Amino acid sequence: MKLERLLAKHDSMGRRQARQRILAGRVRVDGRVTLVHDLEVDRFARVELDGQPLRQAERLLHFMVNKPPGILSATRDPEHRTVIDLLDDPDRHLLHIAGRLDRGTTGLVLLTNDGRWSKRLMAPEAKVAKVYRVQTRDPILQQAVDDFARGFYFHTEDLTTLPAELEIIGEREARLTLHEGRYHQIKRMFHRTGNLVTALHRESIGGIALPADLPEGGWRALSAAEIVGVFEG
């Protein structure tokens, strides 16, 4: 919402009068005087007129969770526990998930109430890297490295997956870096190589890595550096 509209709506004044008050330096946004009448202010901004609050800022929430197996990547479910249930925060009901995991998959899940942040994070054009540790039924052949780098064509969607980096770290274990997130993508890609995924764990999203000291089922708030740095990985 534009600042002059917020002001006019709150104080039942016309937009012209609202604009005059803004240009007179009587309005502060997040503690700073602004003369920009068409400034976009979201619900996380504190707005004051003549030192009196017109609207308190809502809490801006960004959390990480170390998802255990069997927990749903959902905000609510009538039968199963969800990642939201793992958090002990009074505003957890306001959160949504930025990047879901299958029920059996473990690891890093990000939650927020900031729609702009999550939309940017999950946008296909952002190509934010997501790193997974994969365990398989059969030995992983060296040929799979080239197969993942070329991408796989899925005829049901009529698309070819983006090049992915597969690093073999054990006979039946690999680290996989993706820059997209399609339905059961990793399992389908390994199936195309003649192999089956037996365990899947997400280690990082962009510049945010799952801390080694965060136990399964544990959670914590993201730091300011992580909130910004997630796009840099």
Secondary structure as UniProt FT lines:
FT   HELIX           3..11
FT   HELIX           15..23
FT   TURN            24..25
FT   STRAND          27..29
FT   TURN            30..31
FT   STRAND          32..33
FT   TURN            37..38
FT   TURN            43..44
FT   STRAND          47..49
FT   TURN            50..51
FT   STRAND          52..55
FT   STRAND          62..67
FT   TURN            69..70
FT   HELIX           83..86
FT   TURN            90..91
FT   HELIX           92..94
FT   STRAND          96..98
FT   TURN            103..104
FT   STRAND          106..112
FT   HELIX           115..122
FT   HELIX           124..126
FT   STRAND          130..136
FT   HELIX           143..150
FT   STRAND          153..154
FT   TURN            155..158
FT   STRAND          159..160
FT   STRAND          165..170
FT   TURN            171..172
FT   STRAND          173..178
FT   TURN            183..184
FT   HELIX           185..192
FT   TURN            193..194
FT   STRAND          197..205
FT   TURN            206..207
FT   STRAND          208..209
FT   TURN            212..213
FT   TURN            216..217
FT   STRAND          219..221
FT   HELIX           224..229
FT   HELIX           230..232
//
